[in-house]
Structure formats: C-alpha cells, structure tokens
Amino acid sequence: MPFPQTGGYQIVVYNTIKGLVNLGHEVSVVALKARRHHHPDPEDDEILSKINYRAYNIDTRVSVLEVATNLFSRTSFNIDKYFDPEFERLLIAEVKKNEYDVIQFDGLFVSLYLNAVRKYSKAKLVYRAHNIESQVWQRLAGQKTDPFKKSYLKMHARRIKSYELETINKFDAITVFTQQDKSTLLEYGTKVPVEILPVGLNLDKYTPDNTQTEVPSLFFLGSLDWLPNREGIEWFLDNFHTALTNGELPVRFYVAGNDIPERFDDYEVMGKIFIQGEVDDALEFVNSKSIMIVPLLSSGGMRVKIVEGMAMEKCIISTSLGAEGINYTDGDNIIIANNRDEFYDAIAHCIADEQYCRTVGLNARRLIEQQHDMYVVTNKLVALYNRLLPAALINHFDEPGTK
C-alpha cells in the first residue's frame, strides 16, 4: 500500500504515482493491504481523486504450525504468505477490463501474480526491486552466531534466491535503486534490461526549520518489523547504552518507528535514552533532532530514510551498507562508520563541533536536490517505459491519458 507514507516502500511508490500523474499519465493502483497495517486509506489525499485505486485486505500472519510445516517445503513462507487467490482474480479482472501499456510490480512479493497478469494482458511488465531479498536474508544469516538461527536464515535465503532466479527473466525490464543491486542481478543471470533509478522525493515536503532542532541530539527512525532495522538498532543500543547513560557521550538518544517490540522499553533511561515508538509526524520528528544514525549491518537497495534525512539537512552517521546506492562523499555530506569505534568517534565529533554537523547537513540537502528530485527520477522511468513499447505506441505514451 502507498498509504500512509510512513515507510520507505510507501514513500517510493507514492512519489512514483504522483510523478506519473503530474506528467499527465493515467494511473491505476491495485494494492495489497496486509492485516497488520491498521491505517485506513486517507480519504483526503489529493492523489486518490486522480487515480483508479483499489486496496485488497490480506492476512499475512503465519502460525507457528505453518512455520514448522514450511521447514519441509521448497519455498519460503516469507513469499508464499502474500499469495491470495481472490486477489489474483481481482487483478485478472482489472487487466481484462483495461488495456494497459505498462504494468509495474513493486517488490518481490507481488511478483507472485506475474504469470496471471502475463496471461491476460499484452502490457509490458516492469519489476522494481526494492531489495535483492535473498541477499538481505543471506546478510542476516551472516550476522548470527547461533548455529540454528544461522542455518534457518540461510535456508530461507536459498529458497528466496531460487524464486528470484526463476522469476526475474519473466519481466520485460527491471529497475533497481543501486549499482550494487544491478550487479547482483546480472550475476544471477538476468537477461532483461536493468535500469538504475534512485529514490525520488517531492522536495516541496522537506522544509527544515533549524529553530526547532535540539542540538546536539541523536536519533534513529525506522520500522522495526523489518529485520535489518531491528538487528542494527539492537547492535547500536547494546554497544552504546553505557556510553549514552553515564555521560561519556553527552547527548540524548531517541528511537522512533513502527512496530517496536515491548522488550525495547528495557533500553529506556530517563533523560538519556527515549524509546518513543510510532510518531504522528515523521518529518517533524526528524526536524526536531540533529544527528541521525543508520547502523544497518545487513540490507540492500537504497534506504529511503537516509535520503529523507539528507533532504531535511540532517548530519547522518551510517554504515557503508546503509548508505549503499547514494552518491555520497564521506565526511562531506554523510559520515560513514562501520564498527563501534568509528561510530563512537563520529558521534563524539558531531557533538563537539556543531558547525561541522550543520555543514554536513547542508551539503546533504544539495546532493538530494541534484540527484533525487521526484520529477527527474520519474522522467527517467517514463523513458524506460518508452524504450519497451513498440515504436507505434511511443508517441501515444508521451500523450496525457496513457496508462
């Protein structure tokens, strides 16, 4: 679902829709609404009146019995749980009713419906890989020391990779966010065109107000139902809890985001570490803090929260993996730290030198303006669509009203 824009996936999909609509194209969106997401569709969102939008409720929860049974399967329940026969029938009816030029699948999980769409539509089918999912699971496995957990995660990585290898060449084209992800897909044997398109933001929404910023202050923002986020912030809290609470690093630390487990409350220390959970306005929260940390240890793709933080002129300290795909300059528009000592030194430097911290944030904003404007990225996406379409349709696709 592209509503509300509380996570990276939603932000990317929503901005793509908005960019296409503003360029005059006709857009339909058919979305899976996982039961765990309780947010209703915002009736007052301007974009809803300009698109054909349908959301279908799906229960992606998995029982302990289903997890145990899946151990003897060839596929991963992390993918299988997104298949629903009723949703497939809804999609088939949609593509039969409308003659689309291009149909884009956002993320690996909706690729489960590729064969059905291909059967009933002549549209060009584009896959946007938000991550190389098998790589995420492989990296998660690499961080584990428990033999059972490591083996279990490796098993899912193998199964997901097998599914990716089976699926990717069934599309007409693939878009990725980073050169690293493109290289991985090519190593997987991808034969269809792979285009790198970075995260695009509607920069009108990102208006920093430094008069409302606590200086210095340290923060993390991210959904903890995504395992790499949870793993990263646990690593950071375990390594820096003492330094943050005994005054060795004299700065308050704020943790915000969706689906933070209750056990994280144990990390909270009054006046030092704040576990805030979900915030009403993510950009207001980001604006109110000065130093953003992104301690990702296993991931892939481009982290939308980093791009948003840079747009809000934040001084960001990230692992090189977390900043993957962003055309950054270390020490100029972001600070890269890959272990405890490097994070410690970077935080200490930023606390002590407010002007340096501010300069990094200003340079970050300039980078985003140059390379991540929503309309620049959307134009590149439309250019890809044009290359896929038969010559007779290209002029038609450049006209308003194209689907």
NORGIGI-V411054 format. One record per residue. N is the residue number from 1. PSI is psi in whole degrees, 0 to 359 (none if undefined). BURIAL is 1 if it has 9 or more other ideal C-beta (glycine too) atoms within 8 Angstrom, else 0. D_LAST is the distance of its C-alpha to the last C-alpha in Angstrom with 1 decimal. Layout:
N,PSI,BURIAL,D_LAST / N,PSI,BURIAL,D_LAST
This chain:
1,140,1,19.3 / 2,4,1,18.3 / 3,143,1,21.0 / 4,173,0,23.5 / 5,65,0,23.4 / 6,347,1,26.8 / 7,168,1,26.1 / 8,318,1,24.6 / 9,311,1,21.8 / 10,319,1,20.7 / 11,314,1,21.0 / 12,312,1,19.0 / 13,315,1,16.0 / 14,316,1,16.3 / 15,328,1,16.5 / 16,314,1,13.5 / 17,310,1,11.4 / 18,318,1,13.6 / 19,316,1,13.3 / 20,316,1,9.6 / 21,315,1,9.9 / 22,339,0,13.1 / 23,0,1,11.7 / 24,9,0,9.7 / 25,154,1,6.1 / 26,125,0,4.5 / 27,132,1,5.5 / 28,143,1,7.5 / 29,123,1,10.7 / 30,117,0,13.4 / 31,144,1,16.6 / 32,128,1,20.1 / 33,99,1,22.7 / 34,142,1,25.9 / 35,330,1,29.0 / 36,343,0,30.7 / 37,114,0,28.3 / 38,355,0,29.8 / 39,130,0,27.6 / 40,161,0,25.9 / 41,131,1,22.4 / 42,112,0,23.3 / 43,336,0,22.9 / 44,4,0,23.4 / 45,127,0,20.7 / 46,329,0,18.9 / 47,332,1,15.5 / 48,327,1,15.7 / 49,353,0,15.7 / 50,1,0,12.4 / 51,163,1,10.3 / 52,108,0,10.5 / 53,133,1,13.1 / 54,136,1,15.6 / 55,139,1,18.5 / 56,126,1,20.8 / 57,133,0,24.4 / 58,140,1,26.0 / 59,109,0,29.5 / 60,8,1,29.7 / 61,147,0,33.4 / 62,130,0,35.7 / 63,163,0,39.3 / 64,321,0,42.3 / 65,318,0,42.9 / 66,323,1,39.3 / 67,316,1,39.8 / 68,316,0,43.1 / 69,324,0,41.9 / 70,341,1,39.1 / 71,334,0,41.8 / 72,11,0,42.4 / 73,166,1,38.8 / 74,350,0,37.1 / 75,169,1,33.9 / 76,133,1,33.5 / 77,340,1,33.1 / 78,337,0,31.1 / 79,312,1,28.2 / 80,328,1,29.2 / 81,347,1,29.3 / 82,1,1,25.5 / 83,132,1,25.2 / 84,120,1,25.2 / 85,324,0,25.1 / 86,320,0,23.8 / 87,322,1,20.8 / 88,318,1,20.2 / 89,322,0,20.5 / 90,316,1,18.1 / 91,317,1,15.4 / 92,316,1,16.4 / 93,321,0,16.1 / 94,314,1,12.6 / 95,338,1,11.3 / 96,324,0,13.8 / 97,328,0,12.7 / 98,138,0,8.9 / 99,92,0,8.0 / 100,149,1,5.4 / 101,318,1,5.9 / 102,137,1,6.9 / 103,123,1,8.6 / 104,132,1,11.0 / 105,115,1,14.4 / 106,101,1,16.3 / 107,155,1,20.0 / 108,327,1,22.2 / 109,327,0,22.7 / 110,353,1,19.3 / 111,349,1,19.7 / 112,338,0,22.0 / 113,9,1,19.2 / 114,310,1,18.1 / 115,319,0,20.2 / 116,317,1,19.1 / 117,316,1,15.3 / 118,322,1,16.4 / 119,325,0,18.6 / 120,6,0,16.2 / 121,145,1,12.9 / 122,5,0,12.7 / 123,155,1,9.8 / 124,134,1,11.3 / 125,123,1,12.6 / 126,135,1,13.5 / 127,124,1,16.4 / 128,115,1,17.4 / 129,105,1,21.1 / 130,331,1,22.4 / 131,162,1,25.8 / 132,98,1,27.6 / 133,319,1,28.7 / 134,326,1,31.8 / 135,321,1,33.0 / 136,313,1,32.9 / 137,324,1,35.1 / 138,318,1,37.3 / 139,323,1,38.0 / 140,317,1,38.7 / 141,321,1,41.2 / 142,338,0,42.8 / 143,349,0,43.7 / 144,143,1,45.5 / 145,335,0,49.3 / 146,121,0,49.7 / 147,321,0,49.8 / 148,314,0,48.2 / 149,318,1,45.2 / 150,314,1,44.8 / 151,319,0,44.9 / 152,314,0,42.6 / 153,323,1,39.9 / 154,323,1,40.3 / 155,313,1,39.9 / 156,324,1,36.5 / 157,317,1,35.5 / 158,317,1,36.5 / 159,319,1,34.6 / 160,321,1,31.4 / 161,318,1,31.8 / 162,318,1,32.3 / 163,318,1,29.0 / 164,315,1,27.2 / 165,324,1,28.9 / 166,334,0,28.0 / 167,321,1,24.2 / 168,324,1,23.1 / 169,2,0,23.3 / 170,347,0,21.1 / 171,168,1,18.0 / 172,338,0,16.7 / 173,160,1,17.2 / 174,140,1,18.5 / 175,143,1,18.6 / 176,167,1,21.8 / 177,339,1,23.4 / 178,157,1,26.7 / 179,325,0,28.6 / 180,317,1,30.7 / 181,324,1,27.9 / 182,316,1,26.8 / 183,319,0,30.4 / 184,315,1,30.7 / 185,322,1,27.8 / 186,323,1,29.3 / 187,329,0,32.6 / 188,352,1,31.1 / 189,27,0,30.4 / 190,129,1,26.6 / 191,341,0,25.8 / 192,161,1,22.1 / 193,138,1,21.1 / 194,120,1,21.7 / 195,136,1,20.5 / 196,118,1,22.3 / 197,114,1,20.3 / 198,171,1,22.5 / 199,133,1,22.0 / 200,136,1,20.6 / 201,147,1,22.2 / 202,96,0,21.8 / 203,346,1,25.4 / 204,335,0,26.0 / 205,343,0,26.6 / 206,93,1,29.3 / 207,89,0,32.4 / 208,143,1,35.6 / 209,96,0,38.8 / 210,344,0,41.8 / 211,344,0,44.2 / 212,14,0,42.8 / 213,130,1,43.1 / 214,121,0,45.9 / 215,124,0,47.5 / 216,158,1,48.1 / 217,149,1,46.0 / 218,140,1,44.2 / 219,158,1,41.1 / 220,137,1,38.7 / 221,122,1,35.3 / 222,156,1,33.3 / 223,127,1,32.5 / 224,9,1,35.4 / 225,353,0,33.7 / 226,118,0,32.4 / 227,318,0,35.5 / 228,323,1,35.5 / 229,314,1,35.6 / 230,316,1,38.4 / 231,316,1,40.4 / 232,316,1,40.2 / 233,329,1,41.3 / 234,316,0,44.1 / 235,315,1,45.3 / 236,313,1,45.4 / 237,320,1,47.2 / 238,324,0,49.7 / 239,335,0,50.5 / 240,5,1,50.7 / 241,313,1,51.8 / 242,313,0,55.4 / 243,327,1,54.9 / 244,330,1,52.7 / 245,336,1,55.2 / 246,2,0,58.5 / 247,0,0,57.5 / 248,319,0,57.5 / 249,98,1,53.9 / 250,77,0,54.3 / 251,144,1,50.8 / 252,144,1,49.1 / 253,128,1,46.2 / 254,132,1,43.4 / 255,122,1,41.0 / 256,154,1,38.0 / 257,176,1,34.9 / 258,152,1,33.7 / 259,44,0,35.7 / 260,121,1,38.9 / 261,149,0,41.5 / 262,329,0,44.6 / 263,341,0,46.8 / 264,342,1,45.5 / 265,335,0,47.6 / 266,340,0,50.6 / 267,344,1,49.5 / 268,136,1,49.8 / 269,123,1,52.8 / 270,127,0,53.5 / 271,357,0,53.1 / 272,302,0,51.9 / 273,127,1,48.9 / 274,117,0,46.5 / 275,98,1,44.1 / 276,340,0,41.9 / 277,208,0,39.1 / 278,136,0,35.8 / 279,150,1,35.8 / 280,321,0,34.3 / 281,104,0,32.8 / 282,319,1,32.2 / 283,326,1,32.0 / 284,320,1,35.1 / 285,313,1,36.8 / 286,317,1,35.9 / 287,329,1,37.2 / 288,352,1,40.4 / 289,162,1,41.4 / 290,327,1,42.1 / 291,120,1,42.0 / 292,134,1,39.2 / 293,143,1,39.9 / 294,83,1,37.6 / 295,54,1,39.9 / 296,130,1,37.5 / 297,339,1,39.5 / 298,125,1,36.8 / 299,197,1,33.1 / 300,172,1,30.4 / 301,195,1,27.2 / 302,132,1,27.2 / 303,113,1,28.6 / 304,325,1,26.5 / 305,328,1,29.7 / 306,314,1,31.4 / 307,318,1,28.8 / 308,316,1,28.9 / 309,320,1,32.7 / 310,321,1,32.8 / 311,333,1,30.7 / 312,14,1,33.3 / 313,33,1,36.1 / 314,146,1,37.5 / 315,117,1,40.1 / 316,133,1,38.7 / 317,117,1,40.8 / 318,155,1,38.9 / 319,159,1,39.6 / 320,329,0,38.2 / 321,319,1,36.1 / 322,326,1,34.6 / 323,10,1,33.8 / 324,133,1,32.3 / 325,345,1,29.6 / 326,135,1,30.5 / 327,62,0,32.1 / 328,166,1,35.1 / 329,114,0,38.8 / 330,130,0,41.2 / 331,348,0,43.5 / 332,307,0,41.6 / 333,5,1,38.3 / 334,162,1,38.7 / 335,124,1,41.7 / 336,130,1,41.6 / 337,126,1,44.0 / 338,1,0,44.1 / 339,178,0,47.2 / 340,314,0,49.4 / 341,319,0,51.6 / 342,321,1,48.8 / 343,316,1,47.1 / 344,311,1,50.5 / 345,320,1,51.3 / 346,317,1,47.9 / 347,314,1,48.2 / 348,318,1,51.8 / 349,314,1,50.9 / 350,324,1,48.1 / 351,319,1,50.5 / 352,334,0,53.3 / 353,87,0,51.4 / 354,321,0,49.2 / 355,319,0,48.5 / 356,314,1,47.3 / 357,316,1,44.9 / 358,318,1,43.6 / 359,319,0,43.2 / 360,318,1,41.2 / 361,318,1,38.8 / 362,319,1,38.5 / 363,325,1,37.8 / 364,316,1,35.2 / 365,317,1,33.3 / 366,320,1,33.5 / 367,316,1,32.0 / 368,320,1,28.9 / 369,324,1,28.4 / 370,325,0,28.6 / 371,351,1,26.4 / 372,22,1,24.3 / 373,133,1,22.7 / 374,319,1,19.2 / 375,328,1,17.8 / 376,315,1,19.6 / 377,318,1,18.2 / 378,322,1,14.5 / 379,323,1,15.1 / 380,324,1,16.6 / 381,316,1,13.7 / 382,323,1,11.4 / 383,322,0,14.4 / 384,314,1,14.5 / 385,315,1,11.0 / 386,321,1,12.3 / 387,335,0,15.5 / 388,333,1,14.1 / 389,150,1,12.3 / 390,150,0,14.8 / 391,324,0,16.4 / 392,338,0,15.4 / 393,347,1,11.7 / 394,314,1,12.3 / 395,323,0,13.2 / 396,321,1,10.2 / 397,336,1,8.0 / 398,356,0,10.6 / 399,150,0,10.1 / 400,148,0,9.0 / 401,359,0,6.4 / 402,142,1,3.8 / 403,none,1,0.0
